[in-house]
Amino acid sequence: MKKYIKDKLHSHGVMVKKLWAVCLILIGINNVIVGISKYFKADSDRK
């Protein structure tokens, strides 16, 4: 029984790590998009 609980906790931990990875990737993509749009706005303001 203990082994079963351990396996469940382990698989849960892996899932949490995957969710964290997805969140971090989404935040990174969002930051890149914001950065690019700011760069283009500044670029068009200079012209």
GUBA-774695 format. One record per residue: residue in one letter; x, y, z of N, C-alpha, C, O in turn. Coordinates in steps of 0.02 Angstrom, whole numbers, plus 50000, padded with zeros to 5 digits. Each point is the difference from the previous one (the first is absolute). Layout:
BEGIN
AXYZXYZXYZXYZ
...
//
This chain:
BEGIN
M500424994050000499585006050000500445006350000499865004849964
K500664995150077500435005950003500325001449932500065005749979
K500154988949987500325000749935499505003349951500195004249959
Y499184993750045499495002849956499945007550010499975003949952
I500004998250112499935007150016500625003849975499955005549972
K500644991450037500625003249978499985001149924500185005349976
D499614989549987499955000549927499525005549980500135003949954
K499304996450081499505005149985500295007050011499925004549959
L500434996350098500295006550015500535001849948500055005849978
H500344989250001500525001249950499695002349934500235004949970
S499254991650007499695001849936499675006950007499995003949952
H499744997650107499705006650011500545005449996499905005349970
G500694993250060500555004849998500235001349928500155005749982
V499874989049978500195000849930499505004449963500195004249960
M499174994750055499485004049967500065007450020499945004449958
V500194996850107500085006950023500595003349965499975005849980
K500584990450013500595002749966499835001749928500225005249974
K499394990549993499815001349930499575006349996500095004049955
L499454996750093499575006050001500425006250009499905005149966
W500594994550080500455005750012500385001749936500075005949982
A500184988949983500375001149938499575003649949500225004749967
V499154993050026499545003149953499875007350019500005004449956
C499904996950109499875006950023500605004449984499925005549974
L500694992050041500605004049988500095001349925500195005549981
I499664989549978500075000949927499505005349976500175004349960
L499214995450065499495004849980500205007050022499935004849961
I500334995950100500225006650025500575002549956500025005949982
G500454989650000500565001949957499765002449932500235005249975
I499314991149995499735001949934499655006850005500085004349957
N499534996650097499655006350011500505005850005499895005349970
N500654993750068500515005250008500325001749933500135005849985
V500004989049975500315001149934499545004149956500225004749966
I499134993650034499515003649959499965007350022499995004549958
V499984996650108499975006850026500635003949980499965005849979
G500624990950028500635003249983500025001949926500225005549983
I499574989949974500015001349928499525005749983500185004549961
S499224995550068499525005349984500255006750026499905005149967
K500434995050091500295006250026500555002549953500045005949986
Y500374989349991500565001849955499735003049936500255005149976
F499234991849995499725002549937499665006850011500045004449957
K499634996550101499685006450015500535005550004499915005449972
A500634993250064500545004850007500315001449932500175005749984
D499904989249975500285000649933499565004549957500265004249963
S499084994850040499555004049958499955007250027499885004649962
D500234996350104499995006850028500605004049976499955006149991
R500614990649998500615003449979499955002649929500305005149983
K499304991549976499965002049929499595006449991499925002349944
//
